Structure formats: C-alpha cells, structure tokens
Amino acid sequence: MQKINILQKKENGNVLLELAIVFPVLILLISGIVQFGFILNAKIAVNSAAYEASRAATLSRDPFSAALSAASNYAGGNLPGWDLSSRLKVNVQAPDGSPGSEVKVEVIYSVPVFFSKIVPFSNWQNAYTDVRGVSIMRIEEKE
C-alpha cells in the first residue's frame, strides 16, 4: 500500500505541466475559430448587402443613391457594433440607368485581424483584411 501512495505523490505535478503545454495551443485554436467566424459573418453580410443594393438600384429611378442607402442599411443591420463609417466601402457602376443596362455593386468591408500583433505576422501594414461582395443585375423597364 505504501508504494502506491509514493507513486501517486510523484505524479502530482504532471497535470499542471500538461496543462501549461496544451493551454496556449488551445487558446490559439479557439481564437482562430472565432476569427474565422467573424470573417465568415462579414462575407455573408457583404454578399447579401451587394445583392440587396443591386436589386434596389434596378428598381429605383436613381440607382446610385438607392444602392448606397440599401447597402449601408443592410450592412448596418447585419454587422452590429462594427464601425461602418470608415471600414465599409460601396462602389456602384450604372452607366446610364436606362433599361437593359447593368448595375454592378461592390461592397467592401475591412474585418479586424486578431493576430496582427503576433511576431510572425507583424509585417502586415494594417490590422484589417478586406472582404468583398459583388452583384450585377440588369435594369428592367420601369412603369
């Protein structure tokens, strides 16, 4: 019986050592999953905002202002708490706005990167990555 107790006393520090080795890797993995979730959420929102903006532009008499307001409103509702004023860009191309012409809307959003301060990634100029969504629709005849 006494030999079992001696062996158990010698293994008490192993759990703490294993935790110290695994914990940083686990935190890095969880942070990467959260970063991927932010980028995926932004990609879905940007694609949908571009679609909604191009649809609004095809239905409006003023495609430029309709597309800009639709993209800003959609992105504002689906990217809560994120700074849209400096990180959201909307490019609208509608040659003349006549029926049959195409409207192209490109929505660009800059997502913050969590790992920009880590030494191997420090060569990045800014701490953001751009997510783009593009939608092209043809303007139909208006009544």
mmCIF file of the C-alpha atoms, coordinates in Angstrom:
data_MODEL
# 
_entry.id   MODEL 
# 
loop_
_atom_site.group_PDB 
_atom_site.id 
_atom_site.type_symbol 
_atom_site.label_atom_id 
_atom_site.label_alt_id 
_atom_site.label_comp_id 
_atom_site.label_asym_id 
_atom_site.label_entity_id 
_atom_site.label_seq_id 
_atom_site.pdbx_PDB_ins_code 
_atom_site.Cartn_x 
_atom_site.Cartn_y 
_atom_site.Cartn_z 
_atom_site.occupancy 
_atom_site.B_iso_or_equiv 
_atom_site.pdbx_formal_charge 
_atom_site.auth_seq_id 
_atom_site.auth_comp_id 
_atom_site.auth_asym_id 
_atom_site.auth_atom_id 
_atom_site.pdbx_PDB_model_num 
ATOM 1   C CA . MET A 1 1   ? 0.000   0.000  0.000   1.00 0.00 ? 1   MET A CA 1 
ATOM 2   C CA . GLN A 1 2   ? 2.713   2.444  0.803   1.00 0.00 ? 2   GLN A CA 1 
ATOM 3   C CA . LYS A 1 3   ? 4.342   2.049  -2.644  1.00 0.00 ? 3   LYS A CA 1 
ATOM 4   C CA . ILE A 1 4   ? 1.109   3.187  -4.378  1.00 0.00 ? 4   ILE A CA 1 
ATOM 5   C CA . ASN A 1 5   ? 0.965   6.324  -2.236  1.00 0.00 ? 5   ASN A CA 1 
ATOM 6   C CA . ILE A 1 6   ? 4.581   7.171  -3.047  1.00 0.00 ? 6   ILE A CA 1 
ATOM 7   C CA . LEU A 1 7   ? 3.959   6.780  -6.779  1.00 0.00 ? 7   LEU A CA 1 
ATOM 8   C CA . GLN A 1 8   ? 0.864   8.974  -6.607  1.00 0.00 ? 8   GLN A CA 1 
ATOM 9   C CA . LYS A 1 9   ? 2.774   11.721 -4.821  1.00 0.00 ? 9   LYS A CA 1 
ATOM 10  C CA . LYS A 1 10  ? 5.406   11.802 -7.576  1.00 0.00 ? 10  LYS A CA 1 
ATOM 11  C CA . GLU A 1 11  ? 2.793   12.330 -10.332 1.00 0.00 ? 11  GLU A CA 1 
ATOM 12  C CA . ASN A 1 12  ? 1.047   15.343 -8.783  1.00 0.00 ? 12  ASN A CA 1 
ATOM 13  C CA . GLY A 1 13  ? 2.885   17.934 -10.945 1.00 0.00 ? 13  GLY A CA 1 
ATOM 14  C CA . ASN A 1 14  ? 2.246   16.184 -14.263 1.00 0.00 ? 14  ASN A CA 1 
ATOM 15  C CA . VAL A 1 15  ? -1.249  17.560 -14.693 1.00 0.00 ? 15  VAL A CA 1 
ATOM 16  C CA . LEU A 1 16  ? -0.053  21.130 -14.235 1.00 0.00 ? 16  LEU A CA 1 
ATOM 17  C CA . LEU A 1 17  ? 2.806   20.600 -16.692 1.00 0.00 ? 17  LEU A CA 1 
ATOM 18  C CA . GLU A 1 18  ? 0.491   19.096 -19.313 1.00 0.00 ? 18  GLU A CA 1 
ATOM 19  C CA . LEU A 1 19  ? -1.921  21.991 -18.871 1.00 0.00 ? 19  LEU A CA 1 
ATOM 20  C CA . ALA A 1 20  ? 0.906   24.509 -19.290 1.00 0.00 ? 20  ALA A CA 1 
ATOM 21  C CA . ILE A 1 21  ? 1.910   22.855 -22.577 1.00 0.00 ? 21  ILE A CA 1 
ATOM 22  C CA . VAL A 1 22  ? -1.597  22.390 -24.045 1.00 0.00 ? 22  VAL A CA 1 
ATOM 23  C CA . PHE A 1 23  ? -3.289  25.595 -22.836 1.00 0.00 ? 23  PHE A CA 1 
ATOM 24  C CA . PRO A 1 24  ? -1.526  28.099 -25.197 1.00 0.00 ? 24  PRO A CA 1 
ATOM 25  C CA . VAL A 1 25  ? -2.209  25.869 -28.189 1.00 0.00 ? 25  VAL A CA 1 
ATOM 26  C CA . LEU A 1 26  ? -5.847  25.525 -27.162 1.00 0.00 ? 26  LEU A CA 1 
ATOM 27  C CA . ILE A 1 27  ? -6.253  29.300 -26.743 1.00 0.00 ? 27  ILE A CA 1 
ATOM 28  C CA . LEU A 1 28  ? -4.664  29.884 -30.166 1.00 0.00 ? 28  LEU A CA 1 
ATOM 29  C CA . LEU A 1 29  ? -7.004  27.340 -31.755 1.00 0.00 ? 29  LEU A CA 1 
ATOM 30  C CA . ILE A 1 30  ? -10.112 28.866 -30.167 1.00 0.00 ? 30  ILE A CA 1 
ATOM 31  C CA . SER A 1 31  ? -9.015  32.363 -31.190 1.00 0.00 ? 31  SER A CA 1 
ATOM 32  C CA . GLY A 1 32  ? -8.549  31.180 -34.779 1.00 0.00 ? 32  GLY A CA 1 
ATOM 33  C CA . ILE A 1 33  ? -12.043 29.702 -34.806 1.00 0.00 ? 33  ILE A CA 1 
ATOM 34  C CA . VAL A 1 34  ? -13.512 32.977 -33.514 1.00 0.00 ? 34  VAL A CA 1 
ATOM 35  C CA . GLN A 1 35  ? -11.541 34.984 -36.135 1.00 0.00 ? 35  GLN A CA 1 
ATOM 36  C CA . PHE A 1 36  ? -12.806 32.684 -38.888 1.00 0.00 ? 36  PHE A CA 1 
ATOM 37  C CA . GLY A 1 37  ? -16.358 33.193 -37.601 1.00 0.00 ? 37  GLY A CA 1 
ATOM 38  C CA . PHE A 1 38  ? -16.004 36.982 -37.802 1.00 0.00 ? 38  PHE A CA 1 
ATOM 39  C CA . ILE A 1 39  ? -14.670 36.789 -41.359 1.00 0.00 ? 39  ILE A CA 1 
ATOM 40  C CA . LEU A 1 40  ? -17.379 34.340 -42.451 1.00 0.00 ? 40  LEU A CA 1 
ATOM 41  C CA . ASN A 1 41  ? -20.103 36.519 -40.910 1.00 0.00 ? 41  ASN A CA 1 
ATOM 42  C CA . ALA A 1 42  ? -18.717 39.565 -42.711 1.00 0.00 ? 42  ALA A CA 1 
ATOM 43  C CA . LYS A 1 43  ? -18.504 37.670 -46.029 1.00 0.00 ? 43  LYS A CA 1 
ATOM 44  C CA . ILE A 1 44  ? -22.134 36.579 -45.830 1.00 0.00 ? 44  ILE A CA 1 
ATOM 45  C CA . ALA A 1 45  ? -23.274 40.083 -44.855 1.00 0.00 ? 45  ALA A CA 1 
ATOM 46  C CA . VAL A 1 46  ? -21.228 41.737 -47.621 1.00 0.00 ? 46  VAL A CA 1 
ATOM 47  C CA . ASN A 1 47  ? -22.543 39.359 -50.296 1.00 0.00 ? 47  ASN A CA 1 
ATOM 48  C CA . SER A 1 48  ? -26.120 39.935 -49.173 1.00 0.00 ? 48  SER A CA 1 
ATOM 49  C CA . ALA A 1 49  ? -25.611 43.704 -48.953 1.00 0.00 ? 49  ALA A CA 1 
ATOM 50  C CA . ALA A 1 50  ? -24.286 43.762 -52.534 1.00 0.00 ? 50  ALA A CA 1 
ATOM 51  C CA . TYR A 1 51  ? -27.285 41.750 -53.728 1.00 0.00 ? 51  TYR A CA 1 
ATOM 52  C CA . GLU A 1 52  ? -29.788 43.955 -51.918 1.00 0.00 ? 52  GLU A CA 1 
ATOM 53  C CA . ALA A 1 53  ? -28.080 47.123 -53.166 1.00 0.00 ? 53  ALA A CA 1 
ATOM 54  C CA . SER A 1 54  ? -28.088 45.987 -56.784 1.00 0.00 ? 54  SER A CA 1 
ATOM 55  C CA . ARG A 1 55  ? -31.725 44.950 -56.501 1.00 0.00 ? 55  ARG A CA 1 
ATOM 56  C CA . ALA A 1 56  ? -32.660 48.335 -55.025 1.00 0.00 ? 56  ALA A CA 1 
ATOM 57  C CA . ALA A 1 57  ? -30.706 50.062 -57.808 1.00 0.00 ? 57  ALA A CA 1 
ATOM 58  C CA . THR A 1 58  ? -32.598 48.192 -60.545 1.00 0.00 ? 58  THR A CA 1 
ATOM 59  C CA . LEU A 1 59  ? -35.960 49.176 -59.071 1.00 0.00 ? 59  LEU A CA 1 
ATOM 60  C CA . SER A 1 60  ? -35.185 52.845 -58.436 1.00 0.00 ? 60  SER A CA 1 
ATOM 61  C CA . ARG A 1 61  ? -35.140 55.856 -60.730 1.00 0.00 ? 61  ARG A CA 1 
ATOM 62  C CA . ASP A 1 62  ? -31.879 56.945 -59.055 1.00 0.00 ? 62  ASP A CA 1 
ATOM 63  C CA . PRO A 1 63  ? -29.743 53.767 -58.959 1.00 0.00 ? 63  PRO A CA 1 
ATOM 64  C CA . PHE A 1 64  ? -26.700 55.327 -57.259 1.00 0.00 ? 64  PHE A CA 1 
ATOM 65  C CA . SER A 1 65  ? -28.383 56.687 -54.145 1.00 0.00 ? 65  SER A CA 1 
ATOM 66  C CA . ALA A 1 66  ? -30.689 53.663 -53.859 1.00 0.00 ? 66  ALA A CA 1 
ATOM 67  C CA . ALA A 1 67  ? -27.743 51.257 -53.972 1.00 0.00 ? 67  ALA A CA 1 
ATOM 68  C CA . LEU A 1 68  ? -25.704 53.233 -51.451 1.00 0.00 ? 68  LEU A CA 1 
ATOM 69  C CA . SER A 1 69  ? -28.503 53.509 -48.930 1.00 0.00 ? 69  SER A CA 1 
ATOM 70  C CA . ALA A 1 70  ? -29.571 49.856 -49.341 1.00 0.00 ? 70  ALA A CA 1 
ATOM 71  C CA . ALA A 1 71  ? -26.006 48.574 -48.847 1.00 0.00 ? 71  ALA A CA 1 
ATOM 72  C CA . SER A 1 72  ? -25.421 50.775 -45.797 1.00 0.00 ? 72  SER A CA 1 
ATOM 73  C CA . ASN A 1 73  ? -28.750 49.835 -44.229 1.00 0.00 ? 73  ASN A CA 1 
ATOM 74  C CA . TYR A 1 74  ? -28.275 46.109 -44.818 1.00 0.00 ? 74  TYR A CA 1 
ATOM 75  C CA . ALA A 1 75  ? -24.680 46.081 -43.581 1.00 0.00 ? 75  ALA A CA 1 
ATOM 76  C CA . GLY A 1 76  ? -25.634 48.204 -40.564 1.00 0.00 ? 76  GLY A CA 1 
ATOM 77  C CA . GLY A 1 77  ? -28.285 45.688 -39.573 1.00 0.00 ? 77  GLY A CA 1 
ATOM 78  C CA . ASN A 1 78  ? -26.143 42.595 -40.095 1.00 0.00 ? 78  ASN A CA 1 
ATOM 79  C CA . LEU A 1 79  ? -22.804 43.776 -38.774 1.00 0.00 ? 79  LEU A CA 1 
ATOM 80  C CA . PRO A 1 80  ? -23.908 45.097 -35.368 1.00 0.00 ? 80  PRO A CA 1 
ATOM 81  C CA . GLY A 1 81  ? -21.473 47.119 -33.346 1.00 0.00 ? 81  GLY A CA 1 
ATOM 82  C CA . TRP A 1 82  ? -18.894 47.297 -36.110 1.00 0.00 ? 82  TRP A CA 1 
ATOM 83  C CA . ASP A 1 83  ? -17.598 50.621 -37.354 1.00 0.00 ? 83  ASP A CA 1 
ATOM 84  C CA . LEU A 1 84  ? -19.217 51.050 -40.767 1.00 0.00 ? 84  LEU A CA 1 
ATOM 85  C CA . SER A 1 85  ? -18.210 54.668 -41.351 1.00 0.00 ? 85  SER A CA 1 
ATOM 86  C CA . SER A 1 86  ? -14.530 54.008 -42.000 1.00 0.00 ? 86  SER A CA 1 
ATOM 87  C CA . ARG A 1 87  ? -14.468 50.297 -42.911 1.00 0.00 ? 87  ARG A CA 1 
ATOM 88  C CA . LEU A 1 88  ? -17.432 49.933 -45.297 1.00 0.00 ? 88  LEU A CA 1 
ATOM 89  C CA . LYS A 1 89  ? -16.990 50.949 -48.936 1.00 0.00 ? 89  LYS A CA 1 
ATOM 90  C CA . VAL A 1 90  ? -19.669 50.718 -51.623 1.00 0.00 ? 90  VAL A CA 1 
ATOM 91  C CA . ASN A 1 91  ? -18.840 51.082 -55.326 1.00 0.00 ? 91  ASN A CA 1 
ATOM 92  C CA . VAL A 1 92  ? -21.787 51.452 -57.720 1.00 0.00 ? 92  VAL A CA 1 
ATOM 93  C CA . GLN A 1 93  ? -21.439 51.309 -61.506 1.00 0.00 ? 93  GLN A CA 1 
ATOM 94  C CA . ALA A 1 94  ? -24.546 52.095 -63.529 1.00 0.00 ? 94  ALA A CA 1 
ATOM 95  C CA . PRO A 1 95  ? -23.586 53.533 -66.941 1.00 0.00 ? 95  PRO A CA 1 
ATOM 96  C CA . ASP A 1 96  ? -26.752 55.464 -67.715 1.00 0.00 ? 96  ASP A CA 1 
ATOM 97  C CA . GLY A 1 97  ? -29.522 53.895 -65.655 1.00 0.00 ? 97  GLY A CA 1 
ATOM 98  C CA . SER A 1 98  ? -31.589 53.058 -68.738 1.00 0.00 ? 98  SER A CA 1 
ATOM 99  C CA . PRO A 1 99  ? -33.499 49.771 -69.059 1.00 0.00 ? 99  PRO A CA 1 
ATOM 100 C CA . GLY A 1 100 ? -31.268 46.965 -70.283 1.00 0.00 ? 100 GLY A CA 1 
ATOM 101 C CA . SER A 1 101 ? -28.075 48.371 -68.786 1.00 0.00 ? 101 SER A CA 1 
ATOM 102 C CA . GLU A 1 102 ? -26.287 46.571 -65.978 1.00 0.00 ? 102 GLU A CA 1 
ATOM 103 C CA . VAL A 1 103 ? -25.776 47.781 -62.438 1.00 0.00 ? 103 VAL A CA 1 
ATOM 104 C CA . LYS A 1 104 ? -22.682 46.488 -60.667 1.00 0.00 ? 104 LYS A CA 1 
ATOM 105 C CA . VAL A 1 105 ? -22.425 46.936 -56.913 1.00 0.00 ? 105 VAL A CA 1 
ATOM 106 C CA . GLU A 1 106 ? -19.283 46.048 -54.994 1.00 0.00 ? 106 GLU A CA 1 
ATOM 107 C CA . VAL A 1 107 ? -19.336 46.144 -51.197 1.00 0.00 ? 107 VAL A CA 1 
ATOM 108 C CA . ILE A 1 108 ? -16.010 46.008 -49.338 1.00 0.00 ? 108 ILE A CA 1 
ATOM 109 C CA . TYR A 1 109 ? -15.706 45.656 -45.577 1.00 0.00 ? 109 TYR A CA 1 
ATOM 110 C CA . SER A 1 110 ? -12.457 45.619 -43.580 1.00 0.00 ? 110 SER A CA 1 
ATOM 111 C CA . VAL A 1 111 ? -12.517 42.994 -40.825 1.00 0.00 ? 111 VAL A CA 1 
ATOM 112 C CA . PRO A 1 112 ? -10.067 43.420 -37.922 1.00 0.00 ? 112 PRO A CA 1 
ATOM 113 C CA . VAL A 1 113 ? -7.431  40.673 -37.629 1.00 0.00 ? 113 VAL A CA 1 
ATOM 114 C CA . PHE A 1 114 ? -6.788  39.454 -34.090 1.00 0.00 ? 114 PHE A CA 1 
ATOM 115 C CA . PHE A 1 115 ? -3.319  38.063 -34.779 1.00 0.00 ? 115 PHE A CA 1 
ATOM 116 C CA . SER A 1 116 ? -1.737  41.159 -36.319 1.00 0.00 ? 116 SER A CA 1 
ATOM 117 C CA . LYS A 1 117 ? 0.406   41.808 -33.210 1.00 0.00 ? 117 LYS A CA 1 
ATOM 118 C CA . ILE A 1 118 ? 1.972   38.335 -33.128 1.00 0.00 ? 118 ILE A CA 1 
ATOM 119 C CA . VAL A 1 119 ? 5.634   38.460 -34.224 1.00 0.00 ? 119 VAL A CA 1 
ATOM 120 C CA . PRO A 1 120 ? 5.490   36.229 -37.370 1.00 0.00 ? 120 PRO A CA 1 
ATOM 121 C CA . PHE A 1 121 ? 2.556   38.266 -38.703 1.00 0.00 ? 121 PHE A CA 1 
ATOM 122 C CA . SER A 1 122 ? 3.946   41.688 -37.786 1.00 0.00 ? 122 SER A CA 1 
ATOM 123 C CA . ASN A 1 123 ? 4.830   42.554 -41.406 1.00 0.00 ? 123 ASN A CA 1 
ATOM 124 C CA . TRP A 1 124 ? 1.172   43.359 -42.113 1.00 0.00 ? 124 TRP A CA 1 
ATOM 125 C CA . GLN A 1 125 ? 0.775   47.085 -42.672 1.00 0.00 ? 125 GLN A CA 1 
ATOM 126 C CA . ASN A 1 126 ? -2.663  47.293 -41.089 1.00 0.00 ? 126 ASN A CA 1 
ATOM 127 C CA . ALA A 1 127 ? -4.668  45.043 -38.816 1.00 0.00 ? 127 ALA A CA 1 
ATOM 128 C CA . TYR A 1 128 ? -7.552  44.535 -41.254 1.00 0.00 ? 128 TYR A CA 1 
ATOM 129 C CA . THR A 1 129 ? -8.417  42.161 -44.065 1.00 0.00 ? 129 THR A CA 1 
ATOM 130 C CA . ASP A 1 130 ? -10.858 43.153 -46.803 1.00 0.00 ? 130 ASP A CA 1 
ATOM 131 C CA . VAL A 1 131 ? -13.942 41.070 -47.529 1.00 0.00 ? 131 VAL A CA 1 
ATOM 132 C CA . ARG A 1 132 ? -15.647 41.758 -50.878 1.00 0.00 ? 132 ARG A CA 1 
ATOM 133 C CA . GLY A 1 133 ? -19.072 41.048 -52.292 1.00 0.00 ? 133 GLY A CA 1 
ATOM 134 C CA . VAL A 1 134 ? -20.124 41.809 -55.870 1.00 0.00 ? 134 VAL A CA 1 
ATOM 135 C CA . SER A 1 135 ? -23.533 41.672 -57.511 1.00 0.00 ? 135 SER A CA 1 
ATOM 136 C CA . ILE A 1 136 ? -24.514 42.512 -61.098 1.00 0.00 ? 136 ILE A CA 1 
ATOM 137 C CA . MET A 1 137 ? -28.129 42.950 -62.215 1.00 0.00 ? 137 MET A CA 1 
ATOM 138 C CA . ARG A 1 138 ? -29.813 44.231 -65.327 1.00 0.00 ? 138 ARG A CA 1 
ATOM 139 C CA . ILE A 1 139 ? -32.155 47.202 -65.039 1.00 0.00 ? 139 ILE A CA 1 
ATOM 140 C CA . GLU A 1 140 ? -35.660 46.282 -66.126 1.00 0.00 ? 140 GLU A CA 1 
ATOM 141 C CA . GLU A 1 141 ? -38.207 48.579 -67.717 1.00 0.00 ? 141 GLU A CA 1 
ATOM 142 C CA . LYS A 1 142 ? -39.973 50.767 -65.208 1.00 0.00 ? 142 LYS A CA 1 
ATOM 143 C CA . GLU A 1 143 ? -43.678 51.542 -65.448 1.00 0.00 ? 143 GLU A CA 1 
# 
